[in-house]
């Protein structure tokens, strides 16, 4: 499962949750963060994690501390189907 919620001044702008093959959405999600683009059935966990982290950095300027890159499966298992 993966959940993203983006808010400004306490008001949610957009959000999505991916659980298996089910995607729940609300608001206008930017194309760069489209969950169907980020979470592909053919991906391995590391491929998906890297794509999500790169998209979050590009779109929202988010990043992880350097030590986090040494933690295997930091985002937890990403399971499809």
MOPAC internal coordinates of N, CA, C and O (Angstrom, degrees):
PM7 1SCF
backbone

  N    0.0000 0     0.00 0     0.00 0    0    0    0
  C    1.4424 1     0.00 0     0.00 0    1    0    0
  C    1.5236 1   108.30 1     0.00 0    2    1    0
  O    1.2310 1   121.44 1   -38.44 1    3    2    1
  N    1.3288 1   114.85 1   141.56 1    3    2    1
  C    1.4627 1   121.52 1   175.88 1    5    3    2
  C    1.5168 1   107.31 1  -138.70 1    6    5    3
  O    1.2310 1   120.79 1   -45.13 1    7    6    5
  N    1.3339 1   116.09 1   134.87 1    7    6    5
  C    1.4621 1   121.06 1  -179.90 1    9    7    6
  C    1.5178 1   108.77 1  -131.26 1   10    9    7
  O    1.2310 1   120.98 1   -44.94 1   11   10    9
  N    1.3323 1   115.73 1   135.06 1   11   10    9
  C    1.4573 1   121.61 1   174.89 1   13   11   10
  C    1.5200 1   107.67 1  -132.39 1   14   13   11
  O    1.2310 1   121.06 1   -47.73 1   15   14   13
  N    1.3137 1   115.58 1   132.27 1   15   14   13
  C    1.4588 1   121.30 1   176.27 1   17   15   14
  C    1.5264 1   107.13 1  -135.95 1   18   17   15
  O    1.2310 1   120.45 1   -52.19 1   19   18   17
  N    1.3246 1   116.74 1   127.81 1   19   18   17
  C    1.4602 1   121.55 1  -179.39 1   21   19   18
  C    1.5235 1   108.04 1  -118.13 1   22   21   19
  O    1.2310 1   121.31 1   -52.31 1   23   22   21
  N    1.3289 1   115.10 1   127.69 1   23   22   21
  C    1.4617 1   120.79 1  -178.18 1   25   23   22
  C    1.5222 1   109.86 1  -131.29 1   26   25   23
  O    1.2310 1   121.76 1   -21.90 1   27   26   25
  N    1.3146 1   114.24 1   158.10 1   27   26   25
  C    1.4562 1   120.97 1   175.74 1   29   27   26
  C    1.5188 1   107.44 1  -134.54 1   30   29   27
  O    1.2310 1   120.50 1   -54.34 1   31   30   29
  N    1.3279 1   116.66 1   125.66 1   31   30   29
  C    1.4618 1   123.14 1  -178.09 1   33   31   30
  C    1.5239 1   111.49 1    50.76 1   34   33   31
  O    1.2310 1   120.99 1  -138.66 1   35   34   33
  N    1.3278 1   115.72 1    41.34 1   35   34   33
  C    1.4542 1   121.81 1   174.94 1   37   35   34
  C    1.5219 1   115.60 1    83.10 1   38   37   35
  O    1.2310 1   119.92 1   176.98 1   39   38   37
  N    1.3248 1   117.76 1    -3.02 1   39   38   37
  C    1.4644 1   120.72 1  -179.95 1   41   39   38
  C    1.5264 1   109.26 1  -107.39 1   42   41   39
  O    1.2310 1   120.71 1   -53.66 1   43   42   41
  N    1.3319 1   116.25 1   126.34 1   43   42   41
  C    1.4587 1   120.22 1   179.82 1   45   43   42
  C    1.5226 1   110.41 1   -66.12 1   46   45   43
  O    1.2310 1   121.09 1   -50.39 1   47   46   45
  N    1.3368 1   115.52 1   129.61 1   47   46   45
  C    1.4604 1   121.25 1   176.11 1   49   47   46
  C    1.5188 1   110.86 1   -90.70 1   50   49   47
  O    1.2310 1   121.20 1   134.39 1   51   50   49
  N    1.3361 1   115.32 1   -45.61 1   51   50   49
  C    1.4571 1   120.88 1   178.18 1   53   51   50
  C    1.5225 1   108.88 1  -161.96 1   54   53   51
  O    1.2310 1   121.86 1   -17.88 1   55   54   53
  N    1.3274 1   114.04 1   162.12 1   55   54   53
  C    1.4639 1   119.68 1  -179.49 1   57   55   54
  C    1.5215 1   108.83 1  -159.73 1   58   57   55
  O    1.2310 1   121.48 1   -22.86 1   59   58   57
  N    1.3255 1   114.78 1   157.14 1   59   58   57
  C    1.4543 1   119.37 1   169.61 1   61   59   58
  C    1.5177 1   109.54 1  -153.40 1   62   61   59
  O    1.2310 1   121.64 1   -24.49 1   63   62   61
  N    1.3256 1   114.46 1   155.51 1   63   62   61
  C    1.4573 1   121.68 1   175.77 1   65   63   62
  C    1.5238 1   107.38 1  -135.47 1   66   65   63
  O    1.2310 1   121.27 1   -47.80 1   67   66   65
  N    1.3287 1   115.18 1   132.20 1   67   66   65
  C    1.4592 1   121.87 1   177.87 1   69   67   66
  C    1.5196 1   107.08 1  -113.74 1   70   69   67
  O    1.2310 1   121.22 1   -55.56 1   71   70   69
  N    1.3159 1   115.26 1   124.44 1   71   70   69
  C    1.4646 1   121.58 1   177.26 1   73   71   70
  C    1.5241 1   106.77 1  -135.64 1   74   73   71
  O    1.2310 1   120.88 1   -74.57 1   75   74   73
  N    1.3397 1   115.93 1   105.43 1   75   74   73
  C    1.4620 1   119.57 1  -174.79 1   77   75   74
  C    1.5106 1   109.35 1    64.85 1   78   77   75
  O    1.2310 1   120.47 1    57.03 1   79   78   77
  N    1.3248 1   116.71 1  -122.97 1   79   78   77
  C    1.4591 1   120.54 1   177.81 1   81   79   78
  C    1.5249 1   112.32 1   -98.57 1   82   81   79
  O    1.2310 1   120.30 1   178.88 1   83   82   81
  N    1.3180 1   117.03 1    -1.12 1   83   82   81
  C    1.4643 1   121.75 1  -179.52 1   85   83   82
  C    1.5207 1   110.61 1   -88.26 1   86   85   83
  O    1.2310 1   120.78 1   -47.22 1   87   86   85
  N    1.3378 1   116.12 1   132.78 1   87   86   85
  C    1.4630 1   121.94 1   177.42 1   89   87   86
  C    1.5196 1   108.64 1  -124.76 1   90   89   87
  O    1.2310 1   120.91 1   -54.96 1   91   90   89
  N    1.3240 1   115.87 1   125.04 1   91   90   89
  C    1.4633 1   121.70 1   173.98 1   93   91   90
  C    1.5211 1   107.38 1  -108.35 1   94   93   91
  O    1.2310 1   120.25 1   -44.24 1   95   94   93
  N    1.3276 1   117.13 1   135.76 1   95   94   93
  C    1.4617 1   121.83 1  -176.24 1   97   95   94
  C    1.5252 1   110.87 1  -131.84 1   98   97   95
  O    1.2310 1   121.54 1   -25.60 1   99   98   97
  N    1.3300 1   114.65 1   154.40 1   99   98   97
  C    1.4622 1   120.02 1   168.83 1  101   99   98
  C    1.5246 1   107.99 1  -150.24 1  102  101   99
  O    1.2310 1   120.82 1   -34.18 1  103  102  101
  N    1.3074 1   116.04 1   145.82 1  103  102  101
  C    1.4586 1   121.22 1   179.96 1  105  103  102
  C    1.5159 1   112.20 1    77.40 1  106  105  103
  O    1.2310 1   121.41 1     2.73 1  107  106  105
  N    1.3325 1   114.90 1  -177.27 1  107  106  105
  C    1.4643 1   122.50 1  -178.48 1  109  107  106
  C    1.5311 1   109.00 1   -92.54 1  110  109  107
  O    1.2310 1   120.61 1   -83.72 1  111  110  109
  N    1.3132 1   116.44 1    96.28 1  111  110  109
  C    1.4716 1   122.31 1  -178.25 1  113  111  110
  C    1.5284 1   108.23 1   -79.18 1  114  113  111
  O    1.2310 1   119.83 1   -52.81 1  115  114  113
  N    1.3426 1   117.92 1   127.19 1  115  114  113
  C    1.4637 1   119.99 1   177.87 1  117  115  114
  C    1.5292 1   111.19 1   -59.83 1  118  117  115
  O    1.2310 1   120.81 1   -33.33 1  119  118  117
  N    1.3224 1   116.06 1   146.67 1  119  118  117
  C    1.4644 1   120.92 1  -178.45 1  121  119  118
  C    1.5259 1   111.96 1   -54.42 1  122  121  119
  O    1.2310 1   120.13 1   142.32 1  123  122  121
  N    1.3289 1   117.35 1   -37.68 1  123  122  121
  C    1.4646 1   121.06 1  -178.73 1  125  123  122
  C    1.5271 1   112.10 1   -62.88 1  126  125  123
  O    1.2310 1   120.14 1   156.14 1  127  126  125
  N    1.3357 1   117.34 1   -23.86 1  127  126  125
  C    1.4623 1   121.24 1  -178.99 1  129  127  126
  C    1.5295 1   112.47 1  -108.85 1  130  129  127
  O    1.2310 1   120.10 1  -167.01 1  131  130  129
  N    1.3102 1   117.42 1    12.99 1  131  130  129
  C    1.4645 1   121.13 1   179.58 1  133  131  130
  C    1.5291 1   109.26 1   -56.77 1  134  133  131
  O    1.2310 1   119.91 1   -61.86 1  135  134  133
  N    1.3267 1   117.77 1   118.14 1  135  134  133
  C    1.4624 1   119.69 1  -176.10 1  137  135  134
  C    1.5325 1   113.62 1   -61.36 1  138  137  135
  O    1.2310 1   119.86 1   150.70 1  139  138  137
  N    1.3220 1   117.87 1   -29.30 1  139  138  137
  C    1.4671 1   119.79 1   177.76 1  141  139  138
  C    1.5269 1   110.77 1   -67.25 1  142  141  139
  O    1.2310 1   120.14 1   151.13 1  143  142  141
  N    1.3173 1   117.33 1   -28.87 1  143  142  141
  C    1.4630 1   121.90 1   176.95 1  145  143  142
  C    1.5243 1   111.25 1   -79.84 1  146  145  143
  O    1.2310 1   120.97 1   143.76 1  147  146  145
  N    1.3246 1   115.75 1   -36.24 1  147  146  145
  C    1.4710 1   120.20 1  -175.80 1  149  147  146
  C    1.5277 1   113.05 1   -78.63 1  150  149  147
  O    1.2310 1   120.30 1   143.20 1  151  150  149
  N    1.3187 1   117.02 1   -36.80 1  151  150  149
  C    1.4669 1   121.68 1  -174.83 1  153  151  150
  C    1.5227 1   109.33 1  -111.37 1  154  153  151
  O    1.2310 1   120.68 1   -82.33 1  155  154  153
  N    1.3183 1   116.30 1    97.67 1  155  154  153
  C    1.4685 1   122.37 1  -177.28 1  157  155  154
  C    1.5234 1   109.96 1  -104.50 1  158  157  155
  O    1.2310 1   120.24 1   -41.76 1  159  158  157
  N    1.3197 1   117.15 1   138.24 1  159  158  157
  C    1.4743 1   120.54 1  -177.80 1  161  159  158
  C    1.5227 1   113.79 1   -57.56 1  162  161  159
  O    1.2310 1   119.68 1   148.13 1  163  162  161
  N    1.3306 1   118.22 1   -31.87 1  163  162  161
  C    1.4656 1   120.96 1  -176.23 1  165  163  162
  C    1.5232 1   113.59 1   -82.42 1  166  165  163
  O    1.2310 1   119.46 1   173.48 1  167  166  165
  N    1.3133 1   118.64 1    -6.52 1  167  166  165
  C    1.4635 1   121.77 1  -176.80 1  169  167  166
  C    1.5190 1   113.30 1   -72.73 1  170  169  167
  O    1.2310 1   121.91 1   -29.90 1  171  170  169
  N    1.3151 1   113.95 1   150.10 1  171  170  169
  C    1.4592 1   119.93 1   166.71 1  173  171  170
  C    1.5258 1   106.19 1   -88.13 1  174  173  171
  O    1.2310 1   119.82 1   -14.98 1  175  174  173
  N    1.2992 1   117.96 1   165.02 1  175  174  173
  C    1.4651 1   121.84 1   179.18 1  177  175  174
  C    1.5128 1   113.27 1   -51.85 1  178  177  175
  O    1.2310 1   119.26 1   128.05 1  179  178  177
  N    1.3562 1   119.02 1   -51.95 1  179  178  177
  C    1.4668 1   119.83 1  -178.37 1  181  179  178
  C    1.5296 1   113.29 1   -62.39 1  182  181  179
  O    1.2310 1   119.77 1   143.50 1  183  182  181
  N    1.3341 1   118.04 1   -36.50 1  183  182  181
  C    1.4672 1   120.56 1   178.16 1  185  183  182
  C    1.5243 1   110.27 1   -61.26 1  186  185  183
  O    1.2310 1   120.93 1   132.85 1  187  186  185
  N    1.3002 1   115.83 1   -47.15 1  187  186  185
  C    1.4571 1   121.83 1  -178.69 1  189  187  186
  C    1.5274 1   110.43 1   -65.56 1  190  189  187
  O    1.2310 1   120.23 1   134.16 1  191  190  189
  N    1.3069 1   117.16 1   -45.84 1  191  190  189
  C    1.4617 1   120.96 1  -179.59 1  193  191  190
  C    1.5182 1   111.03 1   -58.46 1  194  193  191
  O    1.2310 1   120.23 1   134.30 1  195  194  193
  N    1.3177 1   117.17 1   -45.70 1  195  194  193
  C    1.4550 1   121.13 1  -179.42 1  197  195  194
  C    1.5237 1   110.84 1   -63.02 1  198  197  195
  O    1.2310 1   120.04 1   136.20 1  199  198  197
  N    1.3286 1   117.53 1   -43.80 1  199  198  197
  C    1.4579 1   120.87 1   179.44 1  201  199  198
  C    1.5336 1   110.94 1   -61.51 1  202  201  199
  O    1.2310 1   120.15 1   136.57 1  203  202  201
  N    1.3312 1   117.32 1   -43.43 1  203  202  201
  C    1.4648 1   120.98 1  -179.74 1  205  203  202
  C    1.5277 1   110.31 1   -65.09 1  206  205  203
  O    1.2310 1   120.37 1   133.81 1  207  206  205
  N    1.3220 1   116.90 1   -46.19 1  207  206  205
  C    1.4680 1   119.67 1  -179.21 1  209  207  206
  C    1.5275 1   111.75 1   -63.43 1  210  209  207
  O    1.2310 1   120.14 1   138.82 1  211  210  209
  N    1.3275 1   117.35 1   -41.18 1  211  210  209
  C    1.4671 1   120.50 1   178.21 1  213  211  210
  C    1.5311 1   110.89 1   -64.07 1  214  213  211
  O    1.2310 1   120.21 1   138.87 1  215  214  213
  N    1.3294 1   117.21 1   -41.13 1  215  214  213
  C    1.4649 1   120.54 1   179.68 1  217  215  214
  C    1.5301 1   110.84 1   -66.24 1  218  217  215
  O    1.2310 1   119.97 1   138.53 1  219  218  217
  N    1.3177 1   117.66 1   -41.47 1  219  218  217
  C    1.4632 1   120.74 1   178.86 1  221  219  218
  C    1.5267 1   110.96 1   -64.46 1  222  221  219
  O    1.2310 1   120.68 1   142.27 1  223  222  221
  N    1.3228 1   116.30 1   -37.73 1  223  222  221
  C    1.4631 1   120.05 1   178.34 1  225  223  222
  C    1.5302 1   110.72 1   -67.68 1  226  225  223
  O    1.2310 1   120.50 1   133.22 1  227  226  225
  N    1.3281 1   116.66 1   -46.78 1  227  226  225
  C    1.4652 1   121.13 1  -177.64 1  229  227  226
  C    1.5221 1   111.87 1   -65.89 1  230  229  227
  O    1.2310 1   120.30 1   133.33 1  231  230  229
  N    1.3212 1   117.03 1   -46.67 1  231  230  229
  C    1.4623 1   121.24 1  -174.06 1  233  231  230
  C    1.5259 1   113.15 1   -79.51 1  234  233  231
  O    1.2310 1   120.45 1   140.21 1  235  234  233
  N    1.3467 1   116.75 1   -39.79 1  235  234  233
  C    1.4714 1   120.28 1  -172.43 1  237  235  234
  C    1.5226 1   114.19 1  -116.78 1  238  237  235
  O    1.2310 1   120.26 1   174.59 1  239  238  237
  N    1.3360 1   117.11 1    -5.41 1  239  238  237
  C    1.4619 1   119.83 1  -179.49 1  241  239  238
  C    1.5139 1   113.46 1    75.41 1  242  241  239
  O    1.2310 1   120.04 1  -163.05 1  243  242  241
  N    1.3332 1   117.52 1    16.95 1  243  242  241
  C    1.4619 1   121.00 1  -179.34 1  245  243  242
  C    1.5174 1   110.39 1   -82.78 1  246  245  243
  O    1.2310 1   121.12 1   -32.17 1  247  246  245
  N    1.3208 1   115.47 1   147.83 1  247  246  245
  C    1.4628 1   120.02 1   175.10 1  249  247  246
  C    1.5176 1   108.65 1  -150.58 1  250  249  247
  O    1.2310 1   121.70 1   -15.47 1  251  250  249
  N    1.3180 1   114.36 1   164.53 1  251  250  249
  C    1.4579 1   121.36 1   178.08 1  253  251  250
  C    1.5175 1   109.42 1  -104.70 1  254  253  251
  O    1.2310 1   119.98 1   -26.19 1  255  254  253
  N    1.3223 1   117.64 1   153.81 1  255  254  253
  C    1.4571 1   119.25 1   175.75 1  257  255  254
  C    1.5291 1   109.75 1   -64.90 1  258  257  255
  O    1.2310 1   119.63 1   -27.92 1  259  258  257
  N    1.3369 1   118.32 1   152.08 1  259  258  257
  C    1.4611 1   121.22 1  -177.73 1  261  259  258
  C    1.5247 1   114.22 1   -52.21 1  262  261  259
  O    1.2310 1   119.55 1   142.30 1  263  262  261
  N    1.3155 1   118.47 1   -37.70 1  263  262  261
  C    1.4684 1   121.16 1  -178.17 1  265  263  262
  C    1.5231 1   111.65 1   -64.24 1  266  265  263
  O    1.2310 1   119.90 1   154.69 1  267  266  265
  N    1.3202 1   117.79 1   -25.31 1  267  266  265
  C    1.4629 1   120.79 1  -178.05 1  269  267  266
  C    1.5236 1   111.80 1   -66.56 1  270  269  267
  O    1.2310 1   120.10 1   154.28 1  271  270  269
  N    1.3235 1   117.41 1   -25.72 1  271  270  269
  C    1.4589 1   119.78 1  -178.65 1  273  271  270
  C    1.5193 1   112.47 1   -69.47 1  274  273  271
  O    1.2310 1   119.97 1   168.35 1  275  274  273
  N    1.3180 1   117.65 1   -11.65 1  275  274  273
  C    1.4585 1   120.78 1   179.08 1  277  275  274
  C    1.5241 1   112.34 1   -93.38 1  278  277  275
  O    1.2310 1   120.09 1   178.84 1  279  278  277
  N    1.3178 1   117.44 1    -1.16 1  279  278  277
  C    1.4626 1   121.85 1  -178.16 1  281  279  278
  C    1.5236 1   109.15 1   -93.55 1  282  281  279
  O    1.2310 1   119.74 1   -71.39 1  283  282  281
  N    1.3513 1   118.09 1   108.61 1  283  282  281
  C    1.4551 1   119.15 1   179.93 1  285  283  282
  C    1.5235 1   111.16 1   -63.82 1  286  285  283
  O    1.2310 1   120.80 1   -41.07 1  287  286  285
  N    1.3330 1   116.07 1   138.93 1  287  286  285
  C    1.4575 1   120.56 1   177.23 1  289  287  286
  C    1.5111 1   112.61 1    62.09 1  290  289  287
  O    1.2310 1   120.14 1  -143.67 1  291  290  289
  N    1.3275 1   117.35 1    36.33 1  291  290  289
  C    1.4625 1   121.59 1  -175.75 1  293  291  290
  C    1.5168 1   112.29 1   -51.11 1  294  293  291
  O    1.2310 1   120.52 1   140.62 1  295  294  293
  N    1.3104 1   116.62 1   -39.38 1  295  294  293
  C    1.4634 1   119.81 1  -178.33 1  297  295  294
  C    1.5215 1   111.64 1   -87.02 1  298  297  295
  O    1.2310 1   120.22 1  -174.91 1  299  298  297
  N    1.3099 1   117.19 1     5.09 1  299  298  297
  C    1.4561 1   120.25 1  -179.28 1  301  299  298
  C    1.5077 1   110.01 1    82.24 1  302  301  299
  O    1.2310 1   120.26 1    -7.30 1  303  302  301
  N    1.3161 1   117.11 1   172.70 1  303  302  301
  C    1.4630 1   119.57 1  -178.63 1  305  303  302
  C    1.5261 1   110.64 1   -69.29 1  306  305  303
  O    1.2310 1   121.11 1   -43.36 1  307  306  305
  N    1.2920 1   115.48 1   136.64 1  307  306  305
  C    1.4589 1   121.41 1   174.47 1  309  307  306
  C    1.5017 1   106.53 1  -105.59 1  310  309  307
  O    1.2310 1   120.53 1   -67.27 1  311  310  309
  N    1.3067 1   116.60 1   112.73 1  311  310  309
  C    1.4721 1   120.71 1  -174.93 1  313  311  310
  C    1.5127 1   109.11 1  -114.53 1  314  313  311
  O    1.2310 1   120.96 1   -43.26 1  315  314  313
  N    1.3029 1   115.76 1   136.74 1  315  314  313
  C    1.4571 1   122.25 1   177.22 1  317  315  314
  C    1.5227 1   108.01 1  -118.07 1  318  317  315
  O    1.2310 1   121.25 1   -32.54 1  319  318  317
  N    1.3258 1   115.21 1   147.46 1  319  318  317
  C    1.4472 1   120.58 1   173.52 1  321  319  318
  C    1.4194 1   112.80 1    77.72 1  322  321  319
  O    1.2310 1   120.10 1   180.00 1  323  322  321

